[in-house]
Amino acid sequence: MAALPTSLRLEFVTPAQAIVHEEVDEVQLPGEEGYFGVLPGHAPLLATLSTGAMWYRKGTETRYAF
């Protein structure tokens, strides 16, 4: 049995440049039907995102983006 992953690969990309490339512990995103969180080992997911605030956590540090 394979071990569950301990982190997520997070990449934010705009048409102009890549903004974030990090291994993180947790992400919360604004979805079309409300906010949702993603943790390591989450099942594959395809979701429509909305405009809004999001955050990601790496250890005890939380960063926010809009």
N, C-alpha and C positions, 0 to 999 in steps of 0.2 A: 504494500500500500504506500503510495506517495505521500510525503509530508505536505501539509498545507503551506502555502506561501506565507511569508512573514511581512511582506510589503507589496505595494502596488507601484507600477511604473506610470507616472503621471507626466503627460506631455501636453502643454498648451501651445497651439500653433496658430498664427495669424497669416494672412496672405503675405505680409511683409517679413515676418521673422518668427523664429521659435522663441517663446517667452520662458517656459519652464520645462526642464527635463530633470526630474527627481524621482527617487524611490521614496514613497510616503507610506504612512500607516493608515490613513483614513481620508476620505474625500466626501464633501457634501455639496451637491449640485442643485441648481434650480431646474426642475423638470416642468414639462408642460402641465402636469397635473399636481404639482407641488414639489417640495424639496425631497431629495432622497440621498441616502448615504451609501457609500461603497467601502467595504473592508476587504483586506486580503482574503483570497479564497472565494470571493463572491462569484456566483454563477454568471456566465456570459450574459450581457445585457445590451439591448439596443433601445435607446430612449431619445425622445425629442427634448432638447433643452430649451429653456426660456432665458430671456435676459434677466439678470439679477446678480445678487451677491453669491459667492461660493467661498468655501474655505477648504484647506487641506492641512493635515497635521503630520508632523514628523517628530516623533518622540514627544517632548512636552511643548514644542513650538508649534503654534497655529498661525497660518498665514491666510490672508483674505485677498480676494480678487473680485473684480466686477466686470 
